Amino acid sequence: MTTRTATIVIGALIAVVIGAAWYWYGSLPDPIASHWNAAGEADGVMAKFWGLALFPLVMGGLFGLFLLIPVIDPLRRNIEGFRREFNIFFIAIIAFFTYLFALVLAWNFGARFPFGGAIAPALGALIFLIGVILPRTKRNWFFGIRTPWTLSSDRAWTETHRLGGRLFQIAGILAVGGAIAPSYAFVLAIGPLIAAVLILLPYSYIAYRRER
């Protein structure tokens, strides 16, 4: 995946969201449902303009990071070492927000479904993809498991991200389970990620000390 291709794909997805928001703006209620509880029921609303504008604004901010990080990172040469994976990650997260936007539109047009369960497959796939990418990353200041010890040692970075990759892949598989058990979608998505962080933080220190 070249950077040029990734830029085109990301730009196209943002354009689709902006176009859809503009096209269906007049047909949507005001305010629109914008927050759902763990049971998948809408429990919060937002003014229609901001509820729709929020998505392209967030996606545009992510697009800006995609363009900016490889320029400003002090270790930007390392980013070039996994630029293909870096590009794929940003396409995936922009695609995830596009999917989330489609769910919000569908709900506000009257469709009813367990919202957490509908998000679960896409969120699980995104987490799993991060798990695939992590072991391929190189030391940098913006992407990956950044602790004082991984940022200070290539070996600590490599070992921590090798373990992190496996943990995130497991977390992604568990998150997909939220599609089967929507009431537990939030727990299945967040719980394994918290566990992974609690494991990786001390592990990065252990890997650093082992090198010394």
Secondary structure, DSSP 8 states (H G I E B T S, - for coil): --HHHHHHHHHHHHHHHHHHHHHHGGGS-SSEEEEE-TTS-EEEEE-HHHHHHHHHHHHHHHHHHHHHHHHH-TTHHHHHTTHHHHHHHHHHHHHHHHHHHHHHHHHHTT----HHHHHHHHHHHHHHHHHHHGGG--S-SSSS---TTTTT-HHHHHHHHHHHHHHHHHHHHHHHGGGTSGGGHHHHHHHHHHHHHHHHHHHHHHHHHHH-
